[in-house]
Amino acid sequence: MGAWVTYGNTEGGQLDIANADKVAIVGIGKTCDRWANEAKKKLEKRGLFKRIFG
């Protein structure tokens, strides 16, 4: 019975590692989306003339 417990713990650990990677990727995606939205808002605040000529 101990072998099954060891196997289950090992597989569960691998699953935790895989899920941690996915959580990190989702976090990176959310950060990129937030930055893109912030940049878009900054550009929308400025008029056309300021966007072209600084």
C-alpha positions in Angstrom: 0.0 0.0 0.0 2.9 2.4 0.7 4.0 2.3 -3.0 0.6 3.6 -4.1 0.8 6.4 -1.6 4.3 7.3 -2.8 3.1 7.2 -6.4 0.1 9.4 -5.6 2.2 12.0 -3.8 4.7 12.1 -6.7 2.0 12.6 -9.3 0.3 15.2 -7.1 3.6 17.1 -6.8 4.1 17.1 -10.5 0.6 18.4 -11.0 1.3 21.2 -8.6 4.4 22.1 -10.6 2.5 22.1 -13.8 -0.3 24.2 -12.4 2.2 26.7 -11.0 3.6 27.3 -14.5 0.1 27.9 -15.8 -0.7 30.4 -13.0 2.5 32.3 -13.8 1.7 32.4 -17.5 -1.8 33.8 -16.8 -0.3 36.4 -14.5 2.1 37.5 -17.2 -0.7 37.7 -19.7 -2.8 39.9 -17.3 0.1 42.2 -16.7 0.7 42.6 -20.4 -3.0 43.4 -21.0 -2.9 45.9 -18.2 0.2 47.6 -19.6 -1.3 47.7 -23.1 -4.6 49.3 -21.7 -2.6 51.9 -19.7 -0.6 52.8 -22.8 -3.8 53.1 -24.9 -5.4 55.4 -22.3 -2.3 57.6 -22.3 -2.4 57.9 -26.1 -6.1 58.6 -26.1 -5.6 61.5 -23.6 -3.2 63.3 -26.0 -4.6 65.0 -29.1 -3.5 64.1 -32.6 -1.1 67.0 -32.9 0.7 66.0 -29.7 0.9 62.4 -30.7 2.5 63.3 -34.0 4.8 66.2 -32.9 5.4 65.2 -29.3 
